[in-house]
Amino acid sequence: MEFLTKTAGRFSLRVSEVGPLRPSRCAVLLATVCVLLISAGADQPPEKNKPSSESRKLVLFNGKTLDGWKKTRFGGEGEVKVKDGTIIMRVGASLTGITNTRKDLPKVNYQLSYEAMRLDGYDFFAAVTFPVGDSHLSFLNGGWGGSVTGLSSIDGRDASENETGKFYEYKDKRWYKFCIRITDERIRCLVDGEKVVDAKYKGRRIGTRIEADLSKPLGFATWETSGAVRKIEIRTLTPAEVAQTNKSD
């Protein structure tokens, strides 16, 4: 390293043997802190419940086996089997069903779609229990003797008692397409493209009947009825879809 020295009132250039300049300890410490802060920011999880700009789809039934599902041990349940790309749930005394075993299911800002058929019986043939944030709800199709389709429970009231309960006639041995959209504010349910439920649940008390506890986090069930389900999928919603769903008609 070269530097100036003062000799006899003059400055002269002198070469030192100390070697190249090195950063100070302060500079090194500052650089280290910056690197750690950048790394920590990269590892932060996304904001809770914030919808992704890209939709992600999960196919929950492969059409061949019960991989990702288990028979729900309600007690007195009927036979469950896979046949011709369909999950069949036979009459039980009183509930028969299946429960999903995946750990990566979304809890909000997603859409659940499936097809279901009543094979025989008189009550719900594919009631589904699903996550809603930190809680759950059940969507019943043809409960209470086949007369009610709606959500249980809102503010402690079943589908037969709250505003989501509607009459919808189902015919045996016919496939119906169901679509349930869950955002951070609302739940919309469609049957064959017809909207049958549009409920704002934010700020309200939601939950399930005790019978549905074994169906959590996601499960289907029948009540003294034989039913079938197929084409079960979940798709996360984009911000635009969430905003559109949250609009009240």
Phi, psi and chi 1 to 4 in degrees:
 res  aa     phi    psi   chi1   chi2   chi3   chi4
   1 MET       -  138.6 -179.1  178.0   67.8      -
   2 GLU   -98.9  142.7  -62.0  177.5  -19.7      -
   3 PHE  -155.7  166.3   63.3   96.1      -      -
   4 LEU   -91.7  140.7  -66.3  174.2      -      -
   5 THR  -127.1  152.3   59.6      -      -      -
   6 LYS  -100.7  120.3 -172.1  174.7 -179.0 -179.3
   7 THR  -132.8  123.0  -53.3      -      -      -
   8 ALA    51.4   44.4      -      -      -      -
   9 GLY    78.9    1.8      -      -      -      -
  10 ARG  -119.5  157.0  -64.6 -178.4  179.9 -178.4
  11 PHE   -98.8  135.3  -72.8   94.9      -      -
  12 SER  -129.6  153.3   62.2      -      -      -
  13 LEU   -85.4  131.4 -169.2   63.8      -      -
  14 ARG  -133.2  141.8  179.0 -179.7  171.9 -172.6
  15 VAL   -97.9  130.2  178.0      -      -      -
  16 SER  -106.2  158.6  171.3      -      -      -
  17 GLU  -101.4   16.6  -56.5  -65.3  -26.2      -
  18 VAL   -76.9  -10.9  -63.6      -      -      -
  19 GLY    92.2 -173.8      -      -      -      -
  20 PRO   -68.9  158.2   27.0  -35.7      -      -
  21 LEU   -65.2  144.8  -76.0  171.5      -      -
  22 ARG  -122.8  146.4  -61.3 -178.5 -178.4  -84.5
  23 PRO   -65.8  149.1   23.8  -33.0      -      -
  24 SER   -70.6  162.1   68.3      -      -      -
  25 ARG   -61.7  -33.6  -67.4 -179.9   60.7 -172.8
  26 CYS   -64.9  -43.2 -177.2      -      -      -
  27 ALA   -65.4  -40.9      -      -      -      -
  28 VAL   -62.0  -44.0  171.8      -      -      -
  29 LEU   -62.3  -42.0  179.7   59.9      -      -
  30 LEU   -63.2  -42.5 -179.4   59.6      -      -
  31 ALA   -64.2  -39.8      -      -      -      -
  32 THR   -63.2  -43.5  -57.9      -      -      -
  33 VAL   -61.6  -41.6  170.0      -      -      -
  34 CYS   -61.5  -43.9  -69.6      -      -      -
  35 VAL   -62.0  -42.7  170.3      -      -      -
  36 LEU   -64.2  -40.8  -69.8  174.4      -      -
  37 LEU   -65.3  -40.9  -72.1  174.7      -      -
  38 ILE   -64.3  -42.3  -66.6  172.4      -      -
  39 SER   -64.3  -43.1  -60.2      -      -      -
  40 ALA   -62.8  -39.5      -      -      -      -
  41 GLY   -65.2  -36.3      -      -      -      -
  42 ALA   -68.1  -28.3      -      -      -      -
  43 ASP   -88.0   -4.0  -67.5  -22.9      -      -
  44 GLN   -67.0  136.3  -72.8  -65.4  -41.3      -
  45 PRO   -70.1  157.5   26.5  -34.3      -      -
  46 PRO   -64.0  156.7   22.0  -32.3      -      -
  47 GLU   -56.7  134.9 -175.9  178.7  -21.8      -
  48 LYS   -58.3  132.1 -174.9  178.9 -179.8 -178.9
  49 ASN    68.7    5.3  -64.2  -22.2      -      -
  50 LYS   -77.8  124.6 -175.2  177.1 -179.5  179.3
  51 PRO   -68.7  146.7   23.8  -33.0      -      -
  52 SER   -82.4  152.3  170.4      -      -      -
  53 SER   -71.4  -16.1   58.2      -      -      -
  54 GLU  -118.4  135.7  -64.4 -176.8    0.9      -
  55 SER   -78.1  142.8 -179.3      -      -      -
  56 ARG  -123.8  130.7 -179.3  174.0   66.8  101.7
  57 LYS  -109.7  137.1 -175.8  171.3   75.1  171.6
  58 LEU  -117.4  120.9  -59.5  176.3      -      -
  59 VAL   -88.9  114.5  176.8      -      -      -
  60 LEU   -94.8  -10.4  -58.8 -177.0      -      -
  61 PHE  -137.3  122.7  173.0   48.9      -      -
  62 ASN   -84.8   -1.1   61.3   20.3      -      -
  63 GLY    80.9   -0.5      -      -      -      -
  64 LYS  -124.6  -39.9  -59.7  175.6 -178.6  179.1
  65 THR  -137.8  175.9   68.3      -      -      -
  66 LEU   -93.6   24.3  -77.0  174.5      -      -
  67 ASP   -55.1  129.3  -75.1   -6.7      -      -
  68 GLY    87.7    1.4      -      -      -      -
  69 TRP  -134.1  159.9  -61.6   88.1      -      -
  70 LYS  -139.9  151.3   63.8 -179.7  179.7 -179.9
  71 LYS   -68.6  131.1 -176.5  177.2 -179.4  179.4
  72 THR   -79.7  126.4  -46.9      -      -      -
  73 ARG   -88.9   72.5  -59.5  -61.6 -179.6 -176.9
  74 PHE   -71.6  -30.4  -69.6  114.8      -      -
  75 GLY    97.7  115.6      -      -      -      -
  76 GLY    83.8   10.1      -      -      -      -
  77 GLU   -69.0  154.1   63.5  -85.4   -2.2      -
  78 GLY   -87.2 -171.9      -      -      -      -
  79 GLU   -71.2  144.1  179.1 -172.3   18.3      -
  80 VAL  -126.2  128.8  173.9      -      -      -
  81 LYS  -152.4  163.7   65.5  178.4 -178.5  179.5
  82 VAL  -106.9  128.1  176.5      -      -      -
  83 LYS  -148.6  128.3 -178.3  179.5  179.9 -178.7
  84 ASP    53.1   46.1  -61.0  -30.8      -      -
  85 GLY    72.3   21.0      -      -      -      -
  86 THR  -134.9  142.3  -61.2      -      -      -
  87 ILE   -93.7  120.5  -58.8  174.3      -      -
  88 ILE  -105.6  129.4  -61.6  173.3      -      -
  89 MET  -117.2  110.4  -60.0  170.6  -73.8      -
  90 ARG   -82.9  163.9  -67.5  -65.2 -175.9 -173.0
  91 VAL   -54.0  133.1  176.5      -      -      -
  92 GLY  -124.3 -174.8      -      -      -      -
  93 ALA  -128.9   81.9      -      -      -      -
  94 SER  -117.5  -26.4  -64.5      -      -      -
  95 LEU  -100.4  140.5  -71.7  160.6      -      -
  96 THR  -130.2  140.5  -59.8      -      -      -
  97 GLY  -170.5 -179.6      -      -      -      -
  98 ILE  -132.2  148.9   54.5  172.6      -      -
  99 THR  -127.7  135.3  -58.4      -      -      -
 100 ASN   -76.2  143.4 -164.6  -89.7      -      -
 101 THR  -109.8    3.6   59.6      -      -      -
 102 ARG   -69.3  152.2  -66.9 -176.5   64.6  142.7
 103 LYS  -107.4    0.4  -54.9  -61.5 -176.6 -177.1
 104 ASP  -112.1   24.5   59.7  -16.4      -      -
 105 LEU   -73.6  137.5  -61.5  175.0      -      -
 106 PRO   -69.1  158.0   25.2  -33.5      -      -
 107 LYS  -110.0  -19.3  -65.7 -176.5  176.5 -177.8
 108 VAL  -158.0  161.0   74.6      -      -      -
 109 ASN    57.7   55.1  -64.9  -33.8      -      -
 110 TYR  -147.4  169.6   69.6   93.4      -      -
 111 GLN  -127.9  130.1  177.0  175.1  -69.0      -
 112 LEU  -108.1  127.1  169.6   65.7      -      -
 113 SER  -130.6  148.1   61.1      -      -      -
 114 TYR  -166.7  165.8   55.9   96.6      -      -
 115 GLU  -117.5  143.3  -65.7 -175.9    4.5      -
 116 ALA  -143.3  154.1      -      -      -      -
 117 MET  -140.7  138.8  173.6 -165.5  -67.0      -
 118 ARG   -91.2  120.0 -174.7  171.0   62.6 -161.1
 119 LEU   -83.6  -44.8  -59.8  173.5      -      -
 120 ASP  -165.3  161.0   58.8   70.3      -      -
 121 GLY   119.0 -167.7      -      -      -      -
 122 TYR  -137.5    1.4   63.0   91.5      -      -
 123 ASP  -126.2 -162.1 -144.6  -76.3      -      -
 124 PHE   -65.6  140.7   59.7   77.1      -      -
 125 PHE  -115.6   -7.1   52.9   96.4      -      -
 126 ALA  -163.2   52.5      -      -      -      -
 127 ALA   -63.4  134.3      -      -      -      -
 128 VAL  -118.2  133.8   62.0      -      -      -
 129 THR  -106.5  134.2  -63.0      -      -      -
 130 PHE  -146.0  158.5   52.1   89.6      -      -
 131 PRO   -72.1  142.6  -12.7   27.0      -      -
 132 VAL  -136.4   92.4 -177.0      -      -      -
 133 GLY    62.5 -126.7      -      -      -      -
 134 ASP   -89.5    5.2  -66.4  -31.2      -      -
 135 SER  -124.0 -164.1 -171.0      -      -      -
 136 HIS  -145.5  160.8  -64.7   79.4      -      -
 137 LEU  -139.6  162.6  -83.6  172.5      -      -
 138 SER  -120.4  137.6  -62.9      -      -      -
 139 PHE  -107.8  114.8  175.8   68.3      -      -
 140 LEU   -99.4  135.6  -75.7   78.5      -      -
 141 ASN  -114.6   99.6   50.6    1.6      -      -
 142 GLY    84.8   38.4      -      -      -      -
 143 GLY   -80.5  178.1      -      -      -      -
 144 TRP    52.6   55.0  -74.1  -90.9      -      -
 145 GLY    75.9   22.4      -      -      -      -
 146 GLY    90.5    4.1      -      -      -      -
 147 SER   -99.1  -13.6   62.6      -      -      -
 148 VAL  -126.7  131.9  176.1      -      -      -
 149 THR  -123.3  125.7  -71.8      -      -      -
 150 GLY   173.4 -169.9      -      -      -      -
 151 LEU  -102.3  137.8  -62.5  172.7      -      -
 152 SER  -129.1  127.8  -72.9      -      -      -
 153 SER  -126.9  151.9  -63.3      -      -      -
 154 ILE  -123.0  124.9  -61.3  177.9      -      -
 155 ASP    52.8   36.4  -66.7  -30.1      -      -
 156 GLY    79.0    5.1      -      -      -      -
 157 ARG  -110.2  135.4  -63.3 -175.5  -63.6  163.8
 158 ASP   -72.0  174.0  -67.2  -30.2      -      -
 159 ALA   -60.8  -27.9      -      -      -      -
 160 SER   -74.3  -11.1   62.6      -      -      -
 161 GLU  -119.8  -21.3  -57.7  171.1  -34.0      -
 162 ASN   -98.3  176.7   64.7   49.8      -      -
 163 GLU   -72.1  -10.7   74.7  -83.2   11.4      -
 164 THR   -82.7  -14.7   68.9      -      -      -
 165 GLY   -68.9  123.7      -      -      -      -
 166 LYS  -133.3  154.4  -57.5  -72.6 -170.5  -57.3
 167 PHE   -87.9  128.5  174.2   76.9      -      -
 168 TYR  -140.6  122.5 -165.8   98.6      -      -
 169 GLU   -85.4  127.4 -177.5 -179.9    3.6      -
 170 TYR  -112.6  140.3  -60.4   96.0      -      -
 171 LYS  -105.6  145.4  -63.6 -178.8  179.3  179.8
 172 ASP   -65.3  147.1  -71.0   -8.2      -      -
 173 LYS    57.8   39.6  -61.6  179.5 -179.0  178.0
 174 ARG  -134.2  133.3  176.7 -165.8  155.2 -179.2
 175 TRP   -77.8  137.0  -73.0  106.8      -      -
 176 TYR  -120.5  140.6  -69.1   87.7      -      -
 177 LYS   -96.9  123.8  -65.3 -179.0  179.5 -179.6
 178 PHE  -112.8  141.7  -65.1   88.9      -      -
 179 CYS  -141.0  123.0  178.2      -      -      -
 180 ILE  -121.6  123.6  -56.2  174.1      -      -
 181 ARG  -112.9  122.6 -177.7  170.5  -76.3 -166.7
 182 ILE  -115.8  116.4  -59.4   97.9      -      -
 183 THR  -110.7 -170.8   73.0      -      -      -
 184 ASP   -78.8   -1.7   51.1   -4.4      -      -
 185 GLU  -130.6  -37.2  -65.9 -175.8   10.0      -
 186 ARG  -129.6  163.7  -55.5 -175.0   75.1   88.4
 187 ILE  -131.7  126.3  -64.8  177.4      -      -
 188 ARG  -120.7  135.6  -74.9 -175.3  178.5  173.1
 189 CYS  -125.6  129.5  -52.7      -      -      -
 190 LEU  -120.1  143.7  -72.0   79.1      -      -
 191 VAL  -122.2  118.0 -178.8      -      -      -
 192 ASP    51.5   39.8  -76.4  -13.3      -      -
 193 GLY    82.6   -6.2      -      -      -      -
 194 GLU   -94.8  127.3  176.8 -175.2  -11.8      -
 195 LYS   -74.7  121.3 -176.3  168.1   60.4  178.1
 196 VAL  -113.0  -18.7  -64.6      -      -      -
 197 VAL  -138.3  133.4  171.7      -      -      -
 198 ASP  -146.0   93.0 -172.8    2.3      -      -
 199 ALA  -122.4  132.7      -      -      -      -
 200 LYS   -90.2  117.2 -174.5  172.9 -177.7  178.2
 201 TYR  -105.4  -12.6   71.2   88.2      -      -
 202 LYS   -59.0  130.0 -173.4  175.7 -178.9  179.8
 203 GLY    84.1    4.0      -      -      -      -
 204 ARG  -114.4  164.6  -55.3  179.0   67.5  179.2
 205 ARG   -90.9  120.6 -179.0  164.3   53.4   92.8
 206 ILE  -123.1  156.0   61.0  173.0      -      -
 207 GLY   176.2 -175.4      -      -      -      -
 208 THR  -119.7  162.1   58.3      -      -      -
 209 ARG   -67.8  155.7  -68.9  170.9   59.1  105.3
 210 ILE   -60.2  -29.3 -168.7  171.3      -      -
 211 GLU   -63.9  -24.4  -62.8   93.3  -27.7      -
 212 ALA   -89.0   -2.2      -      -      -      -
 213 ASP   -57.2  -38.1  -76.7   -9.1      -      -
 214 LEU   -74.2  -11.1  -66.7  176.1      -      -
 215 SER   -87.2   -9.3  -65.1      -      -      -
 216 LYS   -74.3  146.3  -62.0  174.1 -176.8  177.4
 217 PRO   -82.3  -24.1   31.5  -36.3      -      -
 218 LEU  -144.7  124.8  175.3   67.9      -      -
 219 GLY  -161.9  158.6      -      -      -      -
 220 PHE  -114.3  150.5  -67.3   89.0      -      -
 221 ALA  -151.4  153.6      -      -      -      -
 222 THR  -119.3  159.9   71.2      -      -      -
 223 TRP  -125.1  107.1  178.7  -87.8      -      -
 224 GLU    46.7   39.1  -62.2 -179.0   -2.3      -
 225 THR  -148.1  149.0  -62.4      -      -      -
 226 SER   -96.5  130.0  -71.4      -      -      -
 227 GLY  -137.1  165.7      -      -      -      -
 228 ALA  -138.5  145.4      -      -      -      -
 229 VAL  -133.7  153.9  -68.9      -      -      -
 230 ARG  -158.8  171.9   67.5 -177.8 -175.2 -176.4
 231 LYS    50.7   51.4  -60.7 -178.6 -179.9  179.6
 232 ILE   -87.8  120.0  -50.3  167.5      -      -
 233 GLU  -140.8  152.4  -64.2 -179.1   -5.5      -
 234 ILE  -124.8  137.5  -84.0 -177.3      -      -
 235 ARG  -133.0  130.1 -179.8  176.9   65.8   81.5
 236 THR   -72.2  150.1   56.2      -      -      -
 237 LEU   -94.6  148.3  -60.9  175.4      -      -
 238 THR   -83.0  162.8   64.8      -      -      -
 239 PRO   -55.3  -37.5  -26.9   35.3      -      -
 240 ALA   -65.4  -39.1      -      -      -      -
 241 GLU   -68.6  -38.2  -70.5  174.2  -40.7      -
 242 VAL   -63.2  -45.9  171.9      -      -      -
 243 ALA   -62.7  -41.5      -      -      -      -
 244 GLN   -65.4  -41.0 -173.6  -82.7  -31.7      -
 245 THR   -67.7  -35.2  -56.5      -      -      -
 246 ASN   -73.2  -12.8  -76.6  -17.8      -      -
 247 LYS   -72.2  133.7  -68.5 -178.9 -179.6  178.1
 248 SER   -85.1  132.8  177.9      -      -      -
 249 ASP   -67.8      -  -68.9  -18.4      -      -
